[in-house]
Amino acid sequence: MKKIILPIVLILGIISVLGVVSAYKLTFSTRACDSSIDPYSPPVSGILSQNWSTPNILVVDAYVKTFCGGVNITGDFNVDFTNNKIVLKYKITTGDAVTECNCAHKLIYTIDSLENRNYSVSLEDISVPTPICQPTKCDDGTMTECKIVDNLCSCSTCPPIQVCKPKFSCEGDYIPKCKLEGNKCVCESCPGIPIDMQSCLNDPNNYWDQETNSCHAGFSSDMIKYSCSDPDGGRNYYKYAHTYGFRSSYADDRDKRIRTGGSDSCLKEGQLIEHYCDKNGFIQTEYFQCPNGCKDNACVKGEPVTEKITCKFVGTNKEEQCYLAGQWGPEDEGTKFCKAGSGSCVITYSGYKGEKITWKSTCGQYQYTTQDGNDEVIYFKCEGGETNISEIQNIGFRFAYWQCHDGNEQKSEDTSSCKLSETWQKYAKDYCNNKCKGEKCGVNTFSVSQECYTDELPSTEVFSETGVLIKPKEPILDSESVLVCKDSCPLDNKCYPFGYRKGGNYCSDESKFVEQLKADKTCENNFECSSNVCVSSKCVDEGLIQKIINWFKKLFGD
């Protein structure tokens, strides 16, 4: 009888222990990406914190670096009571489409009904087995270099296989032949088009593209804005790119019609020459002093730094936005842009030590900060609108626009300079001289934007050697007959605020209405797009938006 009872007792004990173990319950969840963690530097995963929310509930916060979106993360765990160890496990699966960026996803492990001990907690990736790390042979005969990093096989990439195709089209069905010459793709020109630059530019309707070394017909000022390409997305001092576009300053008409290129490169003493496309589509050059040195034709990234930027708006009662100049989306609210409903808002921005940041606002002004770990406050004066000549006297502005009574108009072309309002007024007055409609001649509307500092000396009153006023200063334009706008756009005898949409156009920060952009064009704000939707710095197609709306209607009913 004892021989029968003893095994039964042992079996019941084992069942009891298994029952206790099976009673442990894991609740696993993920949270939004942690912007304070650099998603591109090791390690791939880690423990952030662990604490007992109650005597028998252990909560562990962790993270794993993977694609921003298009992934599914599940969790599991294992307890080693003998050694007081807990292994938290995660498994990453990807869908058909993932976003081409990384971020640090937050992982929350909550284990209920666990005996309170001083456990050692670690993370384990159960997504894939330990990889076999083997180099591959590239098309040029070289071998990749591979090593295992955080259970992942990391290999250098092969030189890209250059696909040599024409970046232009000819009339009819003719397809130009192309071939690789070194690292350049050289294509023959269309039939009837000259094959050398000098012959090409002899025709004032042609332009020469240095990116493809080819001649094209149909040059116009309207095409300039859409012809600039910058692979690093603008003033990105920490990434190398070769930019192509037309110049805003040129020697003559022939030089104007050359789509030239500029390669980012390091100069002496840590200086970088950065090429980028400005808002008008012209290629521009900036000399930037890298705070941490320059290497491989880009600035060296400093240590990660996070600081709070408080944006304050003066002279406005409506909601304004403060945002990072460059690429951002709705998911970046609070980290790259903010909305100020009560006069101010805060952005917690993570960058690199010494990085210089440009901040923009919906009321048109720019401000600048440097990443140094100290919280900063920046101010935007939103007092744009109709003004008068005396209010902008002896003040520098980056942009100006004027319209004559006969309908002719002109805007400032050199976006990199800062000039006194009096200088812009003189340009406007000279341009509109003898341009009339009926009895009214000269300047009809005049606007300036983006106040800036200039060393240009103002034209002031004339004094004698003894200090006696000989000639009072006379304004160049007359506020009584000219509509004057500041940080706004003139139209129909009114000054409209930046971002105002009307008739397929919007008020730009260059103080004039411009046409809204079509689908897939580069944008920074919703109002720049004809669909009024800008996502990931691209205008979204109106048809796609309508499909999404129709889908929701079908889902929830009309």
PEDANOR-V832781 format. One record per pair of residues at least 6 apart in sequence whose ideal C-beta (glycine too) atoms are under 8 Angstrom apart, sorted by the first residue. I is the first residue (numbers start at 0). J is the second residue. D is the distance in Angstrom with one decimal. If there is no record, write none. Layout:
BEGIN
i=[I:I]
j=[J:J]
d=[D:D]
END
This chain:
BEGIN
i=[20:22:23:23:23:23:23:24:24:24:25:25:25:25:25:25:25:26:26:26:26:26:27:27:27:27:27:27:27:28:28:28:29:29:29:29:29:30:30:30:30:31:32:32:32:32:32:32:33:33:33:33:34:34:34:34:34:35:35:35:36:36:36:37:37:38:38:38:38:38:39:39:41:41:42:43:43:43:43:43:43:43:44:44:44:44:44:44:44:44:45:45:45:46:46:46:46:46:46:47:47:47:47:48:48:49:49:49:49:49:50:50:51:51:51:52:52:54:55:55:55:55:55:56:56:56:56:56:57:57:57:57:57:57:58:58:58:58:59:59:59:59:59:59:59:60:60:60:61:61:61:61:61:61:61:62:62:62:62:63:63:63:63:63:63:63:63:64:64:64:64:65:65:65:65:65:66:66:66:66:66:66:66:67:67:67:67:68:68:69:69:69:69:69:69:70:70:70:70:70:70:71:71:71:71:72:72:72:72:72:73:73:73:74:74:74:74:74:74:75:75:75:75:75:76:76:76:76:76:76:77:77:77:78:78:78:78:79:79:80:82:83:83:83:83:84:84:84:84:85:85:85:85:85:86:86:86:87:87:87:87:87:87:88:88:88:88:89:89:89:89:89:89:90:90:90:91:91:92:124:129:129:130:130:130:130:131:132:132:132:132:132:133:134:134:134:134:134:135:135:135:135:136:137:137:137:138:138:138:139:139:141:141:143:143:143:143:144:144:145:145:145:145:146:146:146:147:161:161:161:163:163:163:163:163:164:164:165:165:165:165:165:165:166:166:166:166:167:167:167:167:167:167:167:169:169:169:170:173:173:175:175:175:175:175:176:176:177:177:177:177:178:178:179:183:184:185:185:186:186:186:187:187:188:188:188:189:189:192:192:192:192:192:192:193:193:193:193:193:194:196:196:196:198:199:199:199:199:200:200:200:200:200:202:203:203:203:204:204:204:205:205:205:205:205:206:206:206:206:206:206:206:207:207:207:207:207:207:208:208:208:208:209:209:209:209:209:210:210:210:210:218:223:223:223:223:223:224:224:225:225:226:226:226:226:226:227:227:227:227:227:227:227:227:228:228:228:228:229:229:229:229:229:229:230:230:230:231:231:231:231:232:232:232:232:233:233:233:233:233:234:234:234:234:234:234:235:235:235:236:236:236:236:236:236:236:237:237:237:237:237:238:239:239:239:239:240:240:240:241:241:241:241:241:242:242:242:242:242:242:242:242:243:243:243:243:243:244:244:244:244:244:244:245:245:245:245:245:245:245:245:246:246:246:246:246:246:247:247:247:247:247:247:247:247:248:249:249:259:260:261:261:261:261:262:262:263:263:263:263:263:263:264:264:264:265:265:265:265:265:265:265:266:266:266:269:269:269:269:269:270:270:270:270:270:271:271:271:271:271:271:271:271:272:272:272:272:273:273:273:273:274:274:274:274:275:275:275:276:276:277:277:277:278:278:278:278:279:279:279:281:283:283:287:287:289:289:289:290:290:290:290:290:290:291:291:291:291:291:291:291:292:292:293:300:301:301:301:301:301:302:302:303:303:303:303:304:304:304:304:304:304:304:304:305:305:305:305:305:306:306:306:306:306:306:306:306:307:307:307:307:307:307:308:308:308:308:308:308:308:308:308:308:308:308:309:309:309:309:309:309:309:310:310:310:310:310:310:310:310:310:310:310:310:311:311:311:311:311:311:311:312:312:312:312:312:312:312:312:312:312:313:313:313:313:313:314:314:314:315:315:315:318:318:318:319:319:319:319:319:319:319:320:320:320:320:320:320:321:321:321:321:321:321:321:321:321:321:322:322:322:322:322:322:322:323:323:323:323:323:323:323:323:323:324:324:324:324:324:325:325:326:326:327:327:327:328:328:329:332:333:333:333:334:334:334:334:335:335:336:337:337:337:338:348:348:350:350:351:352:352:352:353:353:353:354:354:355:355:355:355:356:356:356:356:357:357:357:358:358:358:358:358:359:359:359:360:360:360:361:361:361:362:362:362:362:362:362:362:363:363:363:363:363:363:363:363:364:364:364:364:364:364:365:366:366:366:368:368:380:381:382:382:383:383:383:383:383:383:383:383:384:384:384:384:384:384:385:385:385:385:385:385:386:386:386:387:387:388:388:388:388:388:388:388:388:388:389:389:390:391:391:391:391:392:392:392:392:393:393:393:393:393:394:394:394:395:395:395:395:395:395:395:395:395:396:396:396:396:396:396:396:396:396:396:397:397:397:397:397:397:397:397:398:398:398:398:398:398:398:398:398:399:399:399:399:399:399:399:399:399:399:399:399:400:400:400:400:400:400:400:400:400:400:400:400:401:401:401:401:401:401:401:401:401:401:401:401:402:402:402:402:402:403:403:403:403:403:403:404:404:404:404:404:404:404:404:404:405:405:405:406:407:407:407:408:409:409:409:410:410:410:411:411:411:414:417:417:417:417:418:418:419:419:419:420:421:421:421:422:423:423:424:424:424:424:425:427:427:427:428:428:428:428:431:431:431:431:432:433:434:434:435:441:442:442:443:443:444:444:444:444:444:445:445:445:445:445:445:446:446:446:446:446:446:446:446:446:447:447:447:447:448:448:448:448:448:448:449:449:450:458:459:460:460:460:460:461:461:461:462:462:463:476:482:482:482:484:484:485:486:486:487:487:487:487:487:487:488:488:488:488:488:488:488:488:488:489:489:489:490:490:495:495:495:496:497:497:497:498:498:498:498:499:499:499:500:500:500:501:503:503:503:504:504:504:504:505:505:505:505:505:506:507:515:515:515:515:516:516:516:516:516:517:517:517:518:518:518:518:518:518:518:518:519:519:519:520:520:520:521:521:522:522:522:522:522:523:523:524:525:525:525:527:527:528:528:529:529:530:530:530:530:530:532:532:532:533]
j=[78:112:78:110:111:112:113:110:111:112:74:75:76:108:109:110:111:107:108:109:110:111:73:74:75:106:107:108:109:106:107:109:72:104:105:106:107:104:105:106:107:105:38:67:102:103:104:105:62:102:103:105:102:305:334:347:349:303:305:349:62:64:103:103:303:64:100:101:102:103:64:101:148:149:149:63:64:124:148:149:150:151:61:62:63:64:89:122:124:149:61:62:122:59:60:61:120:121:122:60:61:62:105:59:60:57:58:59:60:120:57:58:57:58:115:58:109:115:111:112:113:114:115:109:110:111:112:113:85:108:109:110:113:118:107:108:109:110:85:87:107:108:109:110:120:105:106:107:87:89:105:106:107:108:122:103:104:105:106:72:89:91:103:104:106:122:124:101:102:103:104:72:91:101:102:104:93:97:98:99:100:101:102:98:100:101:102:97:98:93:94:95:96:97:98:91:92:93:94:97:104:91:92:93:94:89:90:91:104:106:89:90:92:87:88:89:90:106:108:87:88:89:90:125:85:86:87:88:108:110:85:86:88:84:85:113:118:85:86:114:119:116:117:118:119:118:119:120:121:110:118:119:120:121:121:122:123:106:108:120:121:122:123:122:123:124:125:106:122:123:124:125:126:124:125:126:124:126:126:150:147:150:147:150:151:152:152:145:146:147:152:154:145:142:143:144:145:154:142:143:154:157:142:143:157:158:157:158:160:157:158:157:158:154:155:156:157:154:155:152:153:154:155:152:153:154:153:179:182:184:177:178:179:184:186:177:184:174:175:177:186:211:213:186:208:210:211:175:186:189:208:211:213:215:175:189:190:189:189:190:186:187:188:189:213:186:187:184:185:186:187:184:185:185:212:211:211:212:211:212:213:194:213:194:213:214:215:216:199:205:213:214:215:216:199:201:202:205:214:214:207:214:257:214:205:206:207:214:206:207:253:256:257:216:218:252:256:216:217:218:214:215:216:218:256:214:215:218:245:256:257:258:213:214:215:256:257:258:214:215:243:258:243:257:258:259:260:228:243:258:260:256:244:245:279:280:281:279:280:280:520:243:244:245:258:280:242:243:244:245:276:280:281:282:242:243:244:276:240:242:244:274:275:276:240:241:242:238:239:240:263:238:325:326:536:275:276:324:325:326:273:275:285:324:325:357:273:275:325:271:273:287:289:297:298:354:297:298:300:351:354:297:263:295:296:297:262:263:274:260:261:262:263:274:260:261:262:263:274:275:276:282:258:259:260:261:282:258:259:276:280:281:282:255:256:257:258:259:280:281:282:254:255:257:259:281:282:277:279:281:283:412:413:414:415:413:255:257:282:282:272:274:282:284:274:296:271:272:273:274:296:297:271:272:296:271:272:293:294:295:296:297:272:286:293:288:289:291:292:293:286:287:288:289:293:286:287:288:289:293:296:297:298:284:285:286:287:284:285:286:287:282:283:284:285:282:283:285:282:283:283:414:415:414:507:508:509:412:414:509:414:414:415:298:355:298:299:353:298:301:352:353:354:355:298:299:300:301:351:352:353:298:299:299:351:351:352:353:354:370:351:352:349:350:351:352:349:350:351:352:354:370:371:372:347:348:349:350:372:347:348:370:371:372:373:374:375:345:346:347:348:374:375:321:345:346:347:348:356:358:368:374:375:376:377:343:344:345:374:375:376:377:321:337:339:343:344:345:346:358:360:366:377:379:339:342:343:376:377:378:379:319:321:339:342:343:360:362:378:379:381:378:379:380:381:382:380:381:382:362:381:382:338:339:340:338:339:360:361:362:379:381:336:337:338:339:360:361:336:337:339:344:346:358:359:360:377:379:335:336:337:358:359:360:523:331:335:336:346:348:356:357:358:359:357:358:359:365:523:523:536:535:536:335:336:536:534:535:534:338:345:346:347:346:347:348:349:346:348:346:344:345:346:344:356:370:356:370:370:370:371:372:369:370:371:369:370:367:368:369:370:367:368:369:370:365:366:367:365:366:367:368:377:365:508:523:366:379:381:497:498:524:379:380:381:383:486:496:497:381:383:448:449:486:487:497:508:379:380:381:449:450:486:449:377:378:379:375:377:450:486:485:486:448:484:485:486:487:494:496:497:484:485:486:487:494:496:482:483:484:487:493:494:483:484:485:478:483:420:424:474:475:476:477:478:481:483:474:478:485:420:447:483:485:420:421:457:474:419:420:421:457:459:419:420:450:417:418:419:420:450:451:452:453:455:417:418:419:420:423:447:448:449:450:451:411:414:416:417:448:449:450:451:410:411:414:447:448:449:508:509:510:410:411:418:420:423:426:427:445:446:447:448:510:408:409:410:411:445:446:447:488:489:509:510:511:408:409:410:423:426:427:430:431:442:444:445:446:408:442:443:444:489:430:431:434:441:442:443:431:434:435:436:439:440:441:442:443:434:435:436:436:430:431:434:511:426:427:430:509:510:511:418:423:509:509:451:452:453:455:453:455:453:455:457:447:457:458:475:455:445:447:445:474:475:476:475:442:445:476:441:442:475:476:440:441:442:443:441:440:440:441:441:480:476:481:481:482:481:482:483:484:489:476:481:482:483:484:489:483:484:485:487:488:489:494:510:511:484:485:486:510:485:486:487:508:509:510:486:508:486:472:472:468:470:471:472:468:469:470:468:469:469:483:489:492:494:494:510:494:497:510:494:495:496:497:506:510:494:495:497:499:506:507:510:511:512:495:510:511:501:512:501:506:512:506:506:507:508:505:506:524:526:505:506:526:515:526:531:512:514:515:529:512:513:514:515:512:513:515:526:527:512:513:526:527:528:529:522:527:528:529:538:528:529:538:528:529:530:538:539:540:541:543:537:538:540:528:537:538:536:537:528:533:536:537:538:533:536:533:531:532:533:533:538:538:539:538:541:538:539:540:541:544:538:539:544:539]
d=[7.6:5.1:6.9:6.1:7.0:5.5:5.8:7.2:4.3:6.2:6.8:7.0:5.4:6.6:7.1:5.5:7.9:8.0:7.9:4.2:8.0:7.1:6.9:3.4:7.7:7.4:7.0:6.0:7.6:8.0:4.7:7.9:5.4:5.6:6.3:6.0:7.2:7.5:3.6:7.9:6.4:6.8:7.5:6.8:3.5:5.7:5.8:7.2:6.0:7.8:4.7:5.6:7.8:7.9:5.0:7.3:5.2:7.9:5.5:5.8:6.1:7.6:3.8:7.9:5.2:5.0:7.7:3.9:4.8:5.3:7.8:5.9:6.6:6.2:5.7:6.6:5.2:7.5:8.0:4.2:7.8:7.0:6.7:6.4:4.3:6.9:7.3:5.0:6.8:7.4:6.6:6.0:7.0:6.6:7.6:5.2:6.0:7.6:6.5:4.2:6.0:6.1:7.9:7.3:4.7:6.7:7.1:4.4:7.4:5.5:7.7:5.9:5.8:7.6:6.3:5.1:7.7:5.2:7.0:5.6:5.8:7.3:6.3:6.6:7.0:5.3:7.9:7.1:7.7:7.9:7.5:4.7:5.3:7.3:7.1:7.2:5.1:8.0:8.0:6.2:7.6:4.4:8.0:7.8:5.8:6.7:7.4:6.1:6.5:7.9:7.7:4.3:7.9:6.8:5.8:4.5:6.4:5.8:6.3:6.9:5.8:7.1:7.3:5.5:6.1:7.7:7.7:5.7:7.1:5.2:7.6:7.7:5.5:6.6:7.9:6.5:6.9:4.2:5.7:7.9:7.2:6.4:8.0:4.3:4.6:6.6:4.8:6.7:4.2:6.1:4.9:7.9:5.3:3.4:5.8:5.7:6.9:5.3:7.3:6.2:7.9:7.4:4.9:7.7:7.3:5.9:7.1:5.5:6.2:6.9:7.1:4.9:7.8:6.9:6.5:5.4:7.7:6.5:6.1:8.0:4.3:7.9:7.5:7.2:6.2:6.6:5.2:6.2:6.5:6.5:7.3:4.6:7.1:7.6:5.5:7.5:7.9:7.5:7.5:7.9:7.7:5.3:6.4:5.3:6.3:6.5:4.9:7.8:7.2:7.5:4.8:7.2:4.8:7.5:5.6:7.8:5.2:7.8:5.2:6.4:7.1:5.3:7.1:7.7:4.9:7.7:4.9:6.2:6.9:7.6:6.3:7.1:7.4:7.7:5.0:5.0:7.6:4.5:7.3:5.7:7.5:6.1:6.7:7.5:6.5:3.9:7.3:4.6:6.5:5.2:4.1:7.4:6.6:4.7:4.7:6.5:5.0:6.7:7.2:5.2:7.2:7.3:5.7:6.7:3.6:6.4:6.8:7.7:6.1:7.6:5.9:7.4:7.7:4.6:4.9:7.1:6.3:6.8:4.7:5.9:6.8:4.0:7.5:7.8:5.8:8.0:7.3:5.8:7.3:6.7:4.4:6.2:5.1:4.1:7.7:6.2:7.3:7.2:4.6:5.6:4.5:7.1:7.7:7.9:7.7:7.1:5.2:7.6:7.7:7.7:7.4:6.8:6.5:5.7:6.3:3.6:6.9:6.9:6.6:6.3:4.7:4.9:7.0:6.5:7.8:7.0:5.3:5.5:6.6:4.0:7.5:7.7:6.1:7.7:7.0:6.8:7.6:5.5:5.7:7.7:5.5:7.0:7.8:5.1:5.3:5.1:7.8:7.8:7.2:7.3:7.9:4.8:7.2:6.5:4.5:7.5:7.8:7.5:5.2:7.0:4.6:7.4:7.5:7.8:5.0:7.7:5.0:3.5:7.8:6.0:4.4:5.9:7.4:7.6:7.8:6.7:7.7:5.8:6.7:6.0:5.6:6.6:5.5:6.3:6.9:7.6:5.7:4.0:8.0:4.2:7.0:6.3:7.6:5.7:7.8:6.7:5.1:6.9:7.8:6.2:7.8:4.6:7.0:6.6:6.1:5.3:5.2:7.8:4.5:6.7:5.9:5.2:7.7:4.9:7.1:4.7:6.7:6.0:3.4:6.4:7.0:8.0:6.1:6.3:6.0:6.4:7.3:7.0:3.3:7.3:3.7:4.5:6.8:5.9:6.8:5.2:7.0:7.3:5.9:4.4:7.8:7.2:5.5:4.7:4.3:7.1:7.6:4.2:7.0:3.7:7.5:8.0:6.6:5.6:7.2:5.3:7.1:7.6:5.4:7.6:6.1:5.0:6.7:7.7:7.5:7.5:7.8:7.9:7.7:5.9:5.9:5.4:6.7:6.9:4.4:7.7:5.6:5.2:5.6:7.2:7.9:5.7:5.0:6.6:4.3:4.8:8.0:5.7:7.3:6.0:7.3:4.7:7.4:7.8:6.7:5.2:7.8:7.8:4.0:6.3:6.6:5.7:6.0:7.0:4.5:7.8:6.9:6.4:7.4:5.6:6.4:6.0:3.4:7.2:7.8:7.4:5.6:7.4:7.3:6.0:6.7:7.3:7.4:7.6:6.3:6.3:6.1:7.3:7.1:3.9:7.1:5.6:6.1:6.7:7.9:6.5:4.4:8.0:6.6:7.8:7.9:3.5:6.0:6.2:7.1:7.3:6.7:6.6:5.6:6.0:5.1:6.5:7.4:5.4:5.0:6.0:8.0:3.8:6.8:7.8:5.7:7.8:5.9:7.5:7.4:6.5:4.8:7.9:4.6:5.0:6.0:7.0:5.5:7.0:6.6:7.5:4.7:7.8:5.3:5.0:7.8:7.0:5.6:6.4:7.6:5.9:7.8:7.3:4.7:7.7:5.3:6.1:7.1:5.7:7.9:7.6:5.7:6.9:6.3:7.4:4.9:5.2:7.9:7.1:7.6:7.7:7.1:7.9:6.4:7.8:7.4:7.5:6.3:7.2:7.9:3.7:6.4:7.9:7.5:6.2:7.0:2.5:7.1:8.0:6.8:4.4:6.9:4.4:7.6:7.3:5.8:7.5:4.6:6.7:4.7:4.3:3.5:4.9:7.0:7.7:7.0:5.0:6.4:7.6:6.4:7.8:7.3:6.1:6.5:4.7:7.8:4.6:6.9:5.0:6.4:7.0:4.5:7.9:7.7:7.7:6.5:6.6:7.4:5.7:6.2:5.3:6.8:5.6:7.2:5.4:7.8:4.3:7.7:7.7:7.0:4.6:7.9:5.7:8.0:7.0:6.1:7.5:5.6:7.9:6.4:6.0:7.6:5.3:7.2:7.2:4.5:7.3:3.3:6.4:6.3:6.3:5.5:7.5:6.9:7.0:7.1:8.0:5.8:6.7:7.8:6.4:4.5:6.3:7.2:5.1:7.2:4.6:7.8:5.4:5.7:6.9:7.1:6.8:7.8:5.1:5.3:6.1:6.9:5.1:6.5:7.2:5.8:4.9:3.7:6.2:3.7:7.8:5.9:6.6:5.0:7.6:5.0:6.1:5.0:5.7:7.2:6.2:6.0:7.0:5.4:7.2:6.7:4.5:6.5:5.5:6.6:6.1:6.7:6.1:7.6:5.4:7.7:7.0:6.6:3.5:7.7:7.1:5.7:7.5:7.9:7.9:4.4:6.4:7.8:7.3:6.9:7.6:6.6:7.7:4.1:6.9:5.1:7.6:7.6:7.7:7.8:6.8:4.2:4.0:5.9:7.8:5.9:5.3:7.7:7.3:7.7:6.6:6.3:6.6:5.9:6.4:7.1:6.8:6.9:6.7:3.6:6.2:5.0:5.9:6.9:7.7:6.6:4.4:6.2:5.7:6.8:7.3:6.8:6.4:7.5:7.1:4.4:6.5:7.6:5.4:7.9:6.8:4.9:7.2:6.7:6.2:7.9:5.8:6.8:4.7:7.0:6.7:6.0:5.8:7.8:7.7:7.7:4.3:7.3:6.3:5.8:7.8:5.8:7.8:3.4:6.2:6.6:7.1:6.4:7.8:6.0:5.6:6.7:4.3:7.8:4.6:4.9:4.7:6.3:7.6:7.0:7.1:7.1:6.4:4.0:7.2:6.7:5.1:6.5:7.9:7.7:7.6:7.5:7.6:7.4:5.3:3.0:4.4:7.4:6.4:7.3:6.9:7.0:7.7:5.2:4.8:7.2:7.0:6.9:6.0:7.6:7.6:4.3:5.4:6.9:4.6:4.0:5.7:7.8:7.5:4.7:7.7:5.7:7.5:4.7:7.9:6.1:7.4:7.4:7.1:4.3:6.1:7.3:6.0:6.8:7.4:7.8:7.8:6.4:7.6:7.3:4.1:7.7:7.0:5.6:6.1:4.5:6.3:5.6:7.6:6.8:4.8:6.0:3.7:7.0:7.1:6.8:7.9:5.9:6.6:4.0:6.3:6.1:5.9:6.5:7.7:6.8:7.4:5.5:7.1:3.9:8.0:5.0:7.4:5.4:7.1:6.7:4.7:5.4:7.2:4.3:5.5:7.0:4.7:7.6:7.8:3.7:7.3:7.3:7.5:7.0:4.9:7.8:6.8:7.1:7.4:4.4:7.2:7.7:5.1:8.0:7.8:7.8:6.6:4.7:4.1:6.8:6.1:7.9:7.8:7.8:3.7:6.9:6.8:5.6:6.6:4.7:7.4:4.3:7.6:5.2:4.7:7.0:7.1:3.8:3.9:6.8:6.3:5.9:7.4:6.4:5.8:4.3:4.5:6.0:6.5:7.8:4.7:4.5:5.8:5.0:7.4:7.7:7.2:5.4:7.7:7.7:7.5:5.2:6.3:7.8:5.7:7.9:7.0:7.5:7.9:3.9:6.6:4.3:7.9:6.4:6.4:6.2:5.1:5.9:5.6:6.6:5.6:5.8:6.7:7.7:6.1:6.8:7.9:3.9:4.9:5.6:5.0:5.5:7.0:6.8:6.1:5.8:6.5:7.7:4.9:4.7:7.7:6.9:6.5:6.6:7.1:7.8:7.8:5.9:5.2:6.8:7.1:6.8:4.5:7.9:7.1:3.8:6.0:5.5:7.2:5.4:7.4:7.6:7.3:3.9:7.1:6.6:6.4:5.2:7.4:3.8:7.0:7.7:5.9:7.9:6.2:7.1:4.9:7.6:5.9:6.4:4.2:7.6:6.7:7.8:7.1:6.0:5.8:6.6:5.6:4.6:7.5:4.9:4.1:5.8:6.4:5.4:7.4:5.3:6.0:7.2:3.8:6.6:7.9:6.9:7.4:4.2:5.9:5.6:6.8:6.8:6.9:7.0:5.0:7.5:7.1:3.8:7.2:5.7:5.6:5.3:7.8:7.8:7.9:7.0:5.9:7.2:4.9:7.7:6.5:5.3:7.2:5.5:6.4:6.2:6.5:4.4:6.7:4.5:7.8:7.2:5.5:7.3:7.0:6.3:5.6:6.7:4.2:6.1:5.6:6.4:6.7:6.6:5.7:4.8:6.2:5.7:4.9:7.7:6.4:6.0:4.2:5.8:5.4:5.3:6.6:4.9:8.0:5.9:6.5:8.0:7.9:6.9:5.4:6.6:3.8:7.3:7.9:5.8:6.4:7.5:7.5:7.2:5.0:5.8:6.6:5.4:4.0:6.2:6.6:5.1:6.9:6.9:6.0:5.2:5.8:4.9:6.3:7.2:3.6:6.9:7.1:6.6:6.2:5.3:6.5:4.2:5.6:7.2:4.3:6.0:7.3]
END
